[in-house]
């Protein structure tokens, strides 16, 4: 979690695309890009107006990144999949043997009116993870890593409650859980914060509740 514009989504996409490009063709590193609702995902991944790779494309000038429906491509090869948590129960008969990481973007809701967490949402996510990460007959398959990304708007969310999490001080990483396998980082991009404060808009709203947000 962290301040707006700190590069959370950008960094996660860049990391996974780099790993896909470097991985051998027989063991491609694929990833899942997840949003809560199908409507959110559709805005980013439909071929007509998909914007998922718009910003990160500049990092890969020699490669073509494209989103078509629920499939993500790098140079015409499948590098990942778009998944909506709300409809993820449909995945139970699917197989994702090459998926190594899941990016769950905007997992904390920003107090938007008429926008709510799904009923029993944490359980729904765990079901989706079980489907995506199941080892099957491949005893060598590594564990699938999940990146939960969000602006630091509130600690009152079902994931922090379920796993008894709390954000550490800015910049630090803290481990949680019985196995210490849950890591929480409170990102603070100070350069970005100071740059925003120095803009005309930043100076105009200085001291306001929105500036604090």
MOUR-V618560 format. One record per run of one state. SS is the DSSP state (a for helix, b for strand, c for the rest). FROM is the first residue (numbers start at 1). TO is the last residue. If there is no record, write none. Layout:
BEGIN
SS & FROM & TO
SS & FROM & TO
END
This chain:
BEGIN
c & 1 & 1
b & 2 & 2
c & 3 & 7
a & 8 & 22
c & 23 & 24
a & 25 & 27
c & 28 & 29
b & 30 & 35
c & 36 & 37
a & 38 & 45
c & 46 & 55
a & 56 & 59
c & 60 & 64
b & 65 & 68
c & 69 & 70
b & 71 & 74
c & 75 & 76
b & 77 & 84
a & 85 & 93
c & 94 & 98
b & 99 & 105
c & 106 & 120
a & 121 & 133
c & 134 & 144
b & 145 & 149
c & 150 & 150
b & 151 & 151
c & 152 & 157
a & 158 & 163
c & 164 & 172
b & 173 & 176
c & 177 & 181
b & 182 & 185
c & 186 & 186
b & 187 & 187
c & 188 & 189
a & 190 & 197
c & 198 & 199
a & 200 & 204
c & 205 & 208
a & 209 & 212
c & 213 & 213
END
